[in-house]
């Protein structure tokens, strides 16, 4: 981003600013949207149009170092079927949701699917999301799209994001952080990344997930 981009922000409509100094994930984004005023009950009323069951959402107010926020827990049922990108795209496309919600959700999911297809050399429509991971992705991604719409957020911007470092255990085995799909999304969207600092040596973890990167990458413009 640059000063020119910043000066072009339309302040007449609600604007979201991501400040992912400690990374981002789907449930973190949903928690932030709830903290901004999104009703959990209303969110769920919209989400059941995409996926009728297999999940529930619980929100709690948390406090860390005297700063309060909302932590969102997405509880998932076991025994869900694997779903490939073609199946998930059809679920979203056939859902009884406004077209703008579906467009946002598909744009975010497409980033994840294309990154996974590139990393694993898999045909795009055949990219599969493992059981619980598929439900989690649908709730997080569609939830973000629904939340943006219900809060009237028409544009968003992002500051540099921290990815974390070390290794993470995935369905594909032990992978470096950022995970390959996350790194692919960051590169595709040209997301600015926070340079490692002294605190990073004490935190060896995945801070930026593919879902978090895709939500920011699809919905936000980088600024400095």
C-alpha positions as CSV (number, residue, x, y, z in Angstrom):
1,X,0.0,0.0,0.0
2,X,1.0,3.7,-0.1
3,X,-0.3,7.1,0.8
4,X,-2.3,7.3,-2.5
5,X,-4.2,4.2,-1.6
6,X,-4.9,5.5,1.9
7,X,-6.2,8.8,0.5
8,X,-8.6,7.0,-1.8
9,X,-10.5,5.3,1.1
10,X,-14.2,6.1,1.0
11,X,-15.1,7.2,4.5
12,X,-18.8,7.5,3.8
13,X,-19.3,3.7,4.2
14,X,-18.1,1.3,7.0
15,X,-14.5,0.2,6.4
16,X,-12.7,-2.7,8.1
17,X,-9.0,-2.5,8.9
18,X,-7.2,-5.8,9.7
19,X,-4.2,-5.5,12.0
20,X,-3.0,-9.1,12.1
21,X,0.1,-8.4,14.2
22,X,-0.4,-11.9,15.8
23,X,-1.6,-13.7,12.7
24,X,-5.1,-14.5,11.6
25,X,-7.5,-17.5,11.3
26,X,-11.1,-17.9,10.3
27,X,-12.4,-18.1,13.9
28,X,-10.4,-15.0,14.8
29,X,-12.0,-13.0,12.0
30,X,-15.5,-14.2,13.0
31,X,-14.7,-13.3,16.6
32,X,-13.7,-9.8,15.5
33,X,-16.9,-9.4,13.5
34,X,-19.0,-10.5,16.4
35,X,-17.1,-8.0,18.6
36,X,-18.1,-5.3,16.0
37,X,-21.8,-6.1,16.5
38,X,-22.6,-9.1,14.4
39,X,-25.2,-11.2,16.1
40,X,-24.2,-14.8,16.6
41,X,-27.8,-16.0,16.3
42,X,-28.3,-14.1,13.0
43,X,-25.0,-15.4,11.7
44,X,-26.2,-19.0,12.4
45,X,-29.5,-18.3,10.8
46,X,-27.7,-17.5,7.5
47,X,-25.1,-20.3,7.9
48,X,-27.7,-23.1,8.1
49,X,-28.7,-22.2,4.5
50,X,-25.2,-23.4,3.4
51,X,-24.7,-26.3,5.9
52,X,-27.7,-27.3,7.9
53,X,-25.9,-29.3,10.6
54,X,-22.6,-30.6,11.9
55,X,-21.5,-27.5,13.7
56,X,-22.5,-24.9,16.4
57,X,-21.0,-21.6,17.4
58,X,-20.3,-20.3,20.8
59,X,-19.0,-16.8,21.6
60,X,-17.3,-15.7,24.9
61,X,-15.9,-12.4,26.1
62,X,-12.2,-12.7,27.0
63,X,-9.7,-10.4,28.6
64,X,-5.9,-10.4,28.1
65,X,-3.7,-7.8,29.7
66,X,-6.8,-5.7,30.5
67,X,-7.9,-5.7,26.8
68,X,-11.3,-7.3,26.1
69,X,-12.5,-9.0,23.0
70,X,-14.6,-11.9,21.7
71,X,-13.4,-15.4,21.2
72,X,-15.5,-17.5,18.9
73,X,-15.5,-21.3,19.3
74,X,-16.7,-23.3,16.3
75,X,-17.7,-26.8,17.7
76,X,-17.8,-29.5,15.0
77,X,-19.4,-32.9,14.9
78,X,-17.3,-35.8,13.9
79,X,-18.1,-38.2,11.1
80,X,-18.5,-35.5,8.4
81,X,-18.0,-36.5,4.8
82,X,-15.0,-35.3,2.8
83,X,-15.9,-32.6,0.4
84,X,-14.1,-31.5,-2.6
85,X,-14.0,-27.9,-4.0
86,X,-16.7,-28.7,-6.6
87,X,-19.1,-30.0,-3.9
88,X,-18.4,-27.0,-1.6
89,X,-18.9,-24.5,-4.5
90,X,-22.2,-26.2,-5.3
91,X,-23.3,-25.9,-1.6
92,X,-22.6,-22.2,-1.6
93,X,-24.1,-21.6,-5.0
94,X,-27.4,-23.3,-4.2
95,X,-27.7,-21.7,-0.7
96,X,-30.5,-19.3,0.0
97,X,-28.2,-16.3,0.5
98,X,-27.9,-12.9,-1.2
99,X,-25.7,-13.1,-4.3
100,X,-23.1,-10.7,-2.8
101,X,-22.6,-13.0,0.2
102,X,-22.1,-16.0,-2.1
103,X,-19.7,-14.1,-4.3
104,X,-17.5,-13.1,-1.3
105,X,-17.6,-16.7,0.1
106,X,-16.7,-18.2,-3.3
107,X,-13.9,-15.6,-3.8
108,X,-12.3,-16.6,-0.5
109,X,-12.8,-20.3,-1.0
110,X,-11.3,-20.1,-4.5
111,X,-8.1,-18.7,-3.1
112,X,-7.8,-21.6,-0.7
113,X,-8.7,-24.2,-3.4
114,X,-6.3,-22.7,-6.0
115,X,-3.5,-22.6,-3.4
116,X,-4.1,-26.2,-2.4
117,X,-4.3,-27.3,-6.1
118,X,-1.0,-25.6,-6.8
119,X,0.8,-27.0,-3.8
120,X,-0.4,-30.6,-4.2
121,X,-0.6,-30.6,-8.0
122,X,-4.3,-31.5,-7.9
123,X,-7.0,-30.6,-10.4
124,X,-8.9,-27.6,-8.9
125,X,-12.3,-29.2,-8.6
126,X,-10.8,-32.3,-7.0
127,X,-9.1,-30.4,-4.1
128,X,-10.6,-32.0,-1.1
129,X,-11.1,-30.7,2.4
130,X,-10.9,-33.3,5.1
131,X,-14.0,-34.2,7.1
132,X,-14.0,-31.7,10.0
133,X,-11.7,-29.3,8.1
134,X,-14.3,-28.9,5.4
135,X,-17.0,-28.0,7.9
136,X,-14.6,-25.6,9.7
137,X,-13.7,-23.9,6.4
138,X,-17.3,-23.5,5.3
139,X,-18.4,-22.0,8.7
140,X,-15.4,-19.6,8.8
141,X,-15.3,-18.5,5.2
142,X,-19.1,-18.2,4.7
143,X,-19.4,-16.7,8.1
144,X,-16.9,-14.0,7.2
145,X,-18.8,-13.2,4.0
146,X,-22.1,-13.1,5.8
147,X,-20.6,-10.9,8.6
148,X,-19.2,-8.4,6.1
149,X,-22.6,-8.1,4.4
150,X,-24.6,-7.8,7.6
151,X,-22.3,-5.2,9.0
152,X,-22.4,-3.2,5.8
153,X,-18.6,-3.4,5.3
154,X,-18.0,-2.5,1.6
155,X,-14.2,-2.2,1.7
156,X,-11.4,-3.5,3.9
157,X,-7.7,-2.8,4.3
158,X,-4.9,-4.8,6.0
159,X,-1.7,-4.0,7.8
160,X,1.2,-6.5,7.6
161,X,0.4,-9.9,8.9
162,X,2.6,-12.2,11.1
163,X,2.8,-15.8,9.9
164,X,4.6,-17.5,12.8
165,X,7.4,-20.0,12.3
166,X,8.4,-23.5,13.2
167,X,6.3,-26.6,12.1
168,X,2.6,-27.5,12.1
169,X,1.0,-31.0,12.0
170,X,-1.6,-31.2,9.2
171,X,-3.5,-33.9,7.4
172,X,-0.6,-34.1,5.0
173,X,2.0,-34.5,7.7
174,X,4.4,-32.2,9.4
175,X,4.8,-29.0,7.3
176,X,6.9,-25.8,7.8
177,X,5.3,-22.5,8.9
178,X,3.9,-20.8,7.0
179,X,2.3,-23.8,5.6
180,X,2.8,-24.1,1.8
181,X,-0.9,-23.2,1.0
182,X,-0.7,-20.2,3.3
183,X,2.5,-19.1,1.6
184,X,0.9,-19.5,-1.8
185,X,-2.0,-17.3,-0.8
186,X,0.3,-14.6,0.7
187,X,2.2,-14.6,-2.6
188,X,-0.8,-14.5,-4.8
189,X,-2.4,-11.6,-2.9
190,X,0.9,-9.8,-2.3
191,X,0.1,-9.5,1.4
192,X,2.6,-7.6,3.4
193,X,4.3,-9.8,6.0
194,X,5.7,-8.6,9.3
195,X,9.5,-9.1,9.6
196,X,10.4,-11.5,12.4
197,X,11.4,-9.7,15.7
198,X,12.7,-10.6,19.1
199,X,9.3,-11.9,20.3
200,X,9.1,-14.4,17.4
201,X,12.0,-16.5,18.8
202,X,9.7,-17.4,21.8
203,X,6.6,-18.3,19.6
204,X,7.1,-21.3,17.4
205,X,3.6,-21.8,16.0
206,X,1.3,-21.3,13.0
207,X,-0.1,-17.8,13.5
208,X,-1.6,-17.4,10.0
209,X,-3.8,-20.2,8.6
210,X,-4.7,-20.7,5.0
211,X,-8.3,-19.6,5.8
212,X,-7.2,-16.5,7.6
213,X,-4.8,-15.6,4.8
214,X,-7.6,-16.1,2.2
215,X,-10.2,-14.0,4.0
216,X,-7.7,-11.1,4.3
217,X,-6.4,-11.7,0.8
218,X,-9.8,-11.8,-0.9
219,X,-11.4,-9.0,1.1
220,X,-8.7,-6.5,2.0
221,X,-6.3,-4.1,0.2
222,X,-2.8,-3.9,1.7
223,X,-1.8,-0.6,3.2
224,X,1.4,0.6,4.9
